[in-house]
Amino acid sequence: MKHAAPIGEFEVLVLMAVLRLGDGAYGSAIRDELQAHTSRKISRGAVYVTLDRLDAKRLLTSRVVDRPPEHGGRPLRLYRVSPAGVKAATSAVSDMARMRSGIESLLPIRSTR
């Protein structure tokens, strides 16, 4: 049985942001979501490079939609997590939870706000 390559921490965060945003997941919104829910300052470039990488790994799908003129008029690329992406994110988050189990007092979770 072939196992998918593990994904990196930032890739997991991007997949989670896309899942949180649902149908409204596009580059800037994904970056805003990451910054709102993590303790990181994130560059646009990091988000777009990671989106391209996740798309190449088939963990995301994307489509381009037209925006109305009152919203800038330029096409917008919307992202959605693929079934393989859900599986990869679930596996990564589960691995982190299992590794943290038993050492919660050493690694307390802090609120970002």
FENJO-V890954 format. One record per residue. N is the residue number from 1. BURIAL is 1 if it has 24 or more other C-alpha atoms within 12 Angstrom, else 0. Layout:
n | burial
N | BURIAL
N | BURIAL
This chain:
n | burial
1 | 0
2 | 0
3 | 0
4 | 0
5 | 0
6 | 0
7 | 1
8 | 0
9 | 0
10 | 1
11 | 1
12 | 1
13 | 1
14 | 1
15 | 1
16 | 1
17 | 1
18 | 1
19 | 1
20 | 0
21 | 1
22 | 0
23 | 0
24 | 1
25 | 1
26 | 1
27 | 1
28 | 1
29 | 1
30 | 1
31 | 1
32 | 1
33 | 1
34 | 1
35 | 0
36 | 0
37 | 0
38 | 0
39 | 0
40 | 0
41 | 0
42 | 1
43 | 0
44 | 0
45 | 0
46 | 0
47 | 1
48 | 1
49 | 0
50 | 1
51 | 1
52 | 0
53 | 0
54 | 1
55 | 1
56 | 0
57 | 0
58 | 1
59 | 1
60 | 1
61 | 1
62 | 1
63 | 0
64 | 0
65 | 0
66 | 0
67 | 0
68 | 0
69 | 0
70 | 0
71 | 0
72 | 0
73 | 0
74 | 0
75 | 0
76 | 0
77 | 1
78 | 1
79 | 1
80 | 1
81 | 1
82 | 1
83 | 0
84 | 1
85 | 1
86 | 1
87 | 1
88 | 1
89 | 1
90 | 0
91 | 0
92 | 1
93 | 1
94 | 0
95 | 0
96 | 0
97 | 0
98 | 0
99 | 0
100 | 0
101 | 0
102 | 0
103 | 0
104 | 0
105 | 0
106 | 0
107 | 0
108 | 0
109 | 0
110 | 0
111 | 0
112 | 0
113 | 0
